[in-house]
């Protein structure tokens, strides 16, 4: 149990002096960083959801008015 005394920080022997940079990659795409691949996939998913919301997930009133604007009616004159 730790009492009210200050605790000294731990010191590790043979601590590396240089910082090591680690970059993850996927086996399928070894030439690109995993963070870049994931960001691109997320951007694509956002685009797909945006199109779906805009074109398919509208409230019924908006969908009816959009269909009315795009409907072509052929009227024959007599």
C-alpha positions in Angstrom: 0.0 0.0 0.0 1.3 3.5 -0.9 1.4 6.0 1.9 1.3 9.8 1.5 5.0 9.9 0.4 5.8 10.9 -3.2 6.5 8.0 -5.5 9.6 8.3 -7.7 9.2 7.6 -11.4 10.5 4.3 -12.6 13.7 4.3 -14.6 14.4 1.6 -17.1 17.9 0.4 -17.9 19.0 0.4 -21.5 16.2 2.7 -22.5 16.2 3.4 -26.3 17.4 6.9 -27.0 15.8 7.1 -30.5 12.2 7.2 -31.2 10.9 4.4 -33.3 8.2 5.1 -35.9 5.9 2.2 -36.5 3.5 2.3 -39.5 0.9 -0.4 -40.0 0.1 -1.8 -43.4 -2.3 -4.4 -44.7 -1.1 -7.5 -46.5 -3.4 -6.7 -49.5 -2.0 -3.2 -49.9 1.6 -3.2 -48.6 2.6 0.0 -50.3 0.2 2.2 -48.4 -0.2 3.0 -44.7 -3.2 1.4 -43.0 -4.4 4.8 -41.8 -4.6 6.1 -45.4 -6.5 3.0 -46.6 -9.0 3.2 -43.7 -9.5 7.0 -44.3 -10.2 6.3 -48.0 -12.7 3.5 -47.2 -14.4 5.8 -44.6 -14.7 8.6 -47.2 -16.2 6.1 -49.7 -18.8 4.9 -47.1 -19.7 8.5 -46.3 -20.3 9.1 -50.0 -22.5 6.0 -50.3 -24.6 6.9 -47.3 -25.0 10.5 -48.6 -26.3 9.3 -51.9 -28.7 6.8 -50.2 -30.0 9.5 -47.8 -30.4 12.0 -50.7 -32.0 9.6 -53.2 -33.7 6.8 -51.3 -34.3 7.6 -47.6 -36.4 10.7 -48.0 -39.6 11.3 -46.2 -42.7 10.2 -48.2 -43.8 13.8 -49.0 -40.5 14.7 -50.6 -40.3 11.4 -52.5 -43.8 12.0 -54.0 -42.9 15.5 -55.1 -39.6 14.3 -56.6 -41.4 11.6 -58.5 -44.0 14.0 -59.8 -41.2 16.2 -61.2 -39.6 13.3 -63.0 -42.8 11.7 -64.4 -43.4 12.1 -68.1 -46.9 12.1 -69.3 -47.9 11.6 -73.0 -51.0 13.5 -73.9 -52.5 13.0 -77.3 -54.4 15.9 -78.8 -57.6 15.1 -80.7 
